[in-house]
């Protein structure tokens, strides 16, 4: 059953969402060539605990880490390791926490050092599809409208939309009803109502939509070895504009003060200036 949140519950989810955004911002600043995926995971956990929150992913269905780190052809659920980031990598960080009983969940893909033009384009288009989906998340619309917005953004570029993994409802549980598919044929006609909270997360491959799971039983990669990008926000359906609960604009000034000029030019999402978050 889909949970509709009260004003009090939405206020609690805003707190969780802001903490998620703060952690991801610090991780982006820290992620440079030479940094290992395990070091990113350690920082995510330390920050989470410092806020009085708990990691959402650690222990979930046996997952052993606080952060999912998906590099280059890895789509989602990448397991942190001793692998060092190198110049030209793109990395997707998927992170969630629970604070005072409510969950927040968000993901971002960005470049490490100097990345290829094809990687920049993939990240930009994927990010655009997320914001198109959020714009469609309005009362009276349906989950099909959200999926259609993603598909219409992606289709002209010939990218593959991952089908096996989807977004989800979120609240007092990390995964609640409904499932939020990223392609129209896989989405339901469930009508959106104020108070619904969703984690919308397009996962887009530069080639085939097909994926495979590695031997660790977690890391999902593209079947053809092409790059993949993943963006996610926790949002609330309101009477008017959809509200991004993991919004970055509440702490954007922290990025501008502390990121070096190269990272600022590249932007936290691979391209700065469009789709404020």
C-alpha positions as CSV (number, residue, x, y, z in Angstrom):
1,X,0.0,0.0,0.0
2,X,1.3,3.5,-0.9
3,X,1.9,5.6,2.2
4,X,0.8,9.3,2.1
5,X,2.8,11.4,4.5
6,X,1.4,13.9,6.9
7,X,2.9,17.4,7.2
8,X,4.8,16.3,10.3
9,X,6.3,13.3,8.5
10,X,7.3,15.4,5.5
11,X,9.1,17.8,7.8
12,X,11.0,14.8,9.2
13,X,11.9,13.6,5.7
14,X,13.2,17.1,4.8
15,X,15.7,16.7,7.7
16,X,16.8,13.3,6.4
17,X,17.1,14.6,2.8
18,X,19.2,17.5,3.8
19,X,21.7,15.3,5.6
20,X,21.9,13.0,2.5
21,X,22.7,16.0,0.4
22,X,25.4,17.2,2.8
23,X,27.1,13.8,2.8
24,X,27.1,13.5,-1.0
25,X,28.6,17.0,-1.3
26,X,31.5,16.1,1.0
27,X,32.1,12.9,-0.9
28,X,32.2,14.8,-4.2
29,X,34.8,17.1,-2.8
30,X,36.9,14.2,-1.5
31,X,36.7,12.0,-4.7
32,X,39.9,12.7,-6.5
33,X,42.5,10.6,-8.3
34,X,44.2,8.3,-5.8
35,X,41.3,8.0,-3.4
36,X,40.0,4.5,-2.9
37,X,36.4,3.5,-2.9
38,X,36.8,2.2,0.6
39,X,38.0,5.6,1.7
40,X,34.8,7.1,0.2
41,X,32.7,4.6,2.1
42,X,34.5,5.3,5.3
43,X,33.9,9.0,5.0
44,X,30.3,8.5,4.2
45,X,29.9,6.4,7.4
46,X,31.8,8.8,9.6
47,X,29.7,11.8,8.4
48,X,26.4,9.8,8.8
49,X,27.2,8.9,12.4
50,X,28.4,12.5,13.2
51,X,24.9,13.7,12.3
52,X,23.3,11.2,14.7
53,X,21.9,9.3,11.7
54,X,22.4,5.7,10.7
55,X,23.5,4.3,7.3
56,X,20.5,3.1,5.3
57,X,22.3,0.5,3.2
58,X,24.7,-1.1,5.7
59,X,23.3,-4.5,6.6
60,X,20.3,-4.1,4.2
61,X,19.8,-7.6,2.7
62,X,23.4,-8.4,3.7
63,X,25.1,-5.4,2.0
64,X,28.2,-4.7,4.1
65,X,28.8,-1.0,3.3
66,X,27.4,2.4,3.8
67,X,27.9,3.6,0.2
68,X,27.4,2.2,-3.2
69,X,30.3,3.1,-5.5
70,X,29.7,2.4,-9.2
71,X,32.6,3.2,-11.6
72,X,32.5,3.6,-15.4
73,X,30.6,0.5,-16.7
74,X,29.1,-0.2,-13.3
75,X,25.4,0.7,-13.2
76,X,24.3,0.5,-9.5
77,X,25.1,-1.3,-6.2
78,X,28.9,-1.1,-6.7
79,X,30.7,-2.6,-3.7
80,X,33.5,-0.3,-2.3
81,X,37.0,-1.8,-2.6
82,X,40.6,-0.8,-2.6
83,X,40.3,0.3,-6.2
84,X,41.8,3.8,-6.6
85,X,40.0,6.5,-8.7
86,X,42.0,7.6,-11.7
87,X,41.8,10.6,-14.0
88,X,38.9,10.1,-16.4
89,X,36.8,7.9,-14.3
90,X,33.1,8.6,-13.8
91,X,31.7,7.4,-10.6
92,X,28.2,7.0,-9.3
93,X,27.6,7.4,-5.6
94,X,24.4,6.1,-4.2
95,X,23.8,7.0,-0.6
96,X,21.0,6.8,2.0
97,X,20.5,7.3,5.7
98,X,17.8,7.1,8.3
99,X,17.4,10.0,10.8
100,X,14.8,10.0,13.5
101,X,12.9,7.1,11.8
102,X,12.8,8.5,8.3
103,X,14.9,7.7,5.2
104,X,16.5,9.8,2.6
105,X,18.1,8.4,-0.6
106,X,20.0,10.1,-3.4
107,X,22.6,9.3,-6.1
108,X,24.9,11.4,-8.3
109,X,27.3,10.5,-11.1
110,X,30.3,12.8,-11.7
111,X,33.7,12.9,-13.3
112,X,37.1,12.5,-11.7
113,X,39.6,14.8,-13.2
114,X,39.3,15.2,-17.0
115,X,36.6,13.0,-18.5
116,X,35.7,12.3,-22.1
117,X,33.1,14.3,-24.0
118,X,31.0,11.1,-24.4
119,X,31.0,10.7,-20.6
120,X,30.0,14.3,-20.1
121,X,27.1,13.9,-22.5
122,X,25.8,10.7,-20.9
123,X,25.9,12.3,-17.4
124,X,24.2,15.5,-18.6
125,X,21.4,13.7,-20.5
126,X,20.8,11.3,-17.5
127,X,20.6,14.2,-15.2
128,X,18.2,16.0,-17.5
129,X,16.0,12.9,-17.5
130,X,15.8,13.0,-13.7
131,X,14.6,16.6,-13.6
132,X,12.1,15.9,-16.4
133,X,10.7,13.1,-14.3
134,X,10.6,15.3,-11.2
135,X,8.7,18.0,-13.2
136,X,6.1,15.4,-14.2
137,X,5.6,14.3,-10.6
138,X,2.4,16.4,-10.0
139,X,-1.0,15.6,-8.6
140,X,-3.3,14.0,-11.1
141,X,-0.4,12.7,-13.2
142,X,0.6,9.0,-13.0
143,X,3.8,6.9,-12.6
144,X,3.5,6.5,-16.4
145,X,4.0,10.2,-16.8
146,X,7.2,10.1,-14.8
147,X,8.5,7.2,-16.8
148,X,7.5,8.8,-20.1
149,X,9.4,12.0,-19.2
150,X,12.5,9.9,-18.7
151,X,12.1,7.9,-21.8
152,X,11.4,11.0,-24.0
153,X,14.5,12.7,-22.7
154,X,16.7,9.6,-23.3
155,X,15.3,8.2,-26.6
156,X,16.7,10.9,-29.0
157,X,20.2,10.0,-27.8
158,X,20.0,6.3,-28.4
159,X,20.9,5.4,-24.8
160,X,19.7,2.3,-23.0
161,X,17.3,2.6,-20.1
162,X,17.9,0.0,-17.4
163,X,14.8,-2.0,-16.8
164,X,15.7,-4.5,-14.1
165,X,16.2,-1.8,-11.4
166,X,13.7,1.0,-10.6
167,X,12.9,3.8,-8.2
168,X,10.6,3.3,-5.2
169,X,8.5,4.8,-2.5
170,X,10.4,5.9,0.6
171,X,9.5,7.0,4.1
172,X,9.8,5.0,7.3
173,X,11.3,2.2,5.2
174,X,14.0,2.5,2.6
175,X,11.9,0.8,0.0
176,X,8.1,1.3,0.0
177,X,5.4,1.0,-2.6
178,X,5.2,2.0,-5.4
179,X,7.9,0.9,-7.8
180,X,8.9,3.8,-10.0
181,X,10.0,2.5,-13.4
182,X,12.1,4.5,-15.8
183,X,10.4,3.4,-19.0
184,X,6.8,3.9,-19.9
185,X,5.8,0.3,-20.7
186,X,7.1,-0.8,-17.2
187,X,5.2,1.8,-15.3
188,X,1.8,1.6,-13.7
189,X,-1.1,4.0,-14.0
190,X,-1.1,4.8,-10.3
191,X,-2.2,8.4,-9.8
192,X,0.0,10.7,-7.8
193,X,-1.4,12.4,-4.7
194,X,0.0,15.1,-2.4
195,X,2.0,13.5,0.4
196,X,3.4,10.7,-1.6
197,X,7.2,10.5,-1.4
198,X,9.2,8.8,-4.1
199,X,12.9,8.1,-4.9
200,X,13.1,8.7,-8.7
201,X,16.4,7.3,-10.1
202,X,17.0,6.9,-13.9
203,X,19.9,4.5,-14.6
204,X,21.1,5.0,-18.2
205,X,23.7,3.1,-20.3
206,X,25.4,4.6,-23.3
207,X,24.8,1.3,-25.2
208,X,22.5,-1.6,-24.5
209,X,20.0,-1.4,-21.7
210,X,21.0,-5.0,-20.7
211,X,23.0,-5.5,-17.5
212,X,24.6,-8.3,-15.6
213,X,25.4,-8.9,-11.9
214,X,29.0,-9.7,-10.9
215,X,30.2,-12.6,-8.8
216,X,29.9,-10.4,-5.6
217,X,26.1,-10.7,-6.2
218,X,25.7,-6.9,-5.8
219,X,27.6,-4.9,-8.5
220,X,25.6,-4.4,-11.6
221,X,27.4,-3.6,-14.9
222,X,26.4,-2.9,-18.4
223,X,26.4,-6.0,-20.5
224,X,28.4,-4.5,-23.3
225,X,31.0,-2.7,-21.2
226,X,29.8,0.8,-22.0
227,X,29.5,3.6,-19.5
228,X,26.5,4.1,-17.2
229,X,25.2,7.0,-15.2
230,X,22.7,7.1,-12.3
231,X,21.0,10.1,-10.6
232,X,18.4,10.0,-7.9
233,X,16.4,12.3,-5.7
234,X,13.9,11.7,-3.0
235,X,10.9,13.9,-3.7
236,X,7.5,14.7,-2.3
237,X,4.3,15.2,-4.3
238,X,2.7,18.5,-3.2
239,X,-0.4,20.4,-4.2
240,X,1.7,22.5,-6.6
241,X,5.4,22.0,-7.6
242,X,7.1,18.7,-6.7
243,X,9.5,19.2,-3.7
244,X,13.0,17.7,-3.9
245,X,13.7,16.5,-0.3
246,X,17.4,15.8,-1.1
247,X,17.8,19.2,-2.7
248,X,21.3,20.5,-3.1
249,X,20.5,24.2,-3.3
250,X,20.2,24.4,0.5
251,X,23.9,23.8,0.8
252,X,25.1,24.9,-2.6
253,X,27.2,27.7,-1.2
254,X,29.3,25.1,0.6
255,X,30.4,23.7,-2.8
256,X,31.2,27.1,-4.2
257,X,33.3,28.0,-1.2
258,X,35.3,24.8,-1.0
259,X,35.6,23.1,-4.4
260,X,38.7,23.9,-6.5
261,X,38.2,25.8,-9.7
262,X,38.5,22.7,-12.0
263,X,35.7,20.9,-10.1
264,X,33.6,24.1,-10.1
265,X,34.0,24.4,-13.8
266,X,33.0,20.8,-14.3
267,X,30.2,20.9,-11.8
268,X,29.1,18.5,-9.2
269,X,26.9,16.7,-11.8
270,X,29.3,16.8,-14.7
271,X,27.9,20.1,-16.1
272,X,27.1,23.2,-14.1
273,X,24.3,25.7,-14.6
274,X,21.3,23.6,-15.7
275,X,18.7,22.0,-13.6
276,X,19.4,23.4,-10.2
277,X,19.1,20.8,-7.4
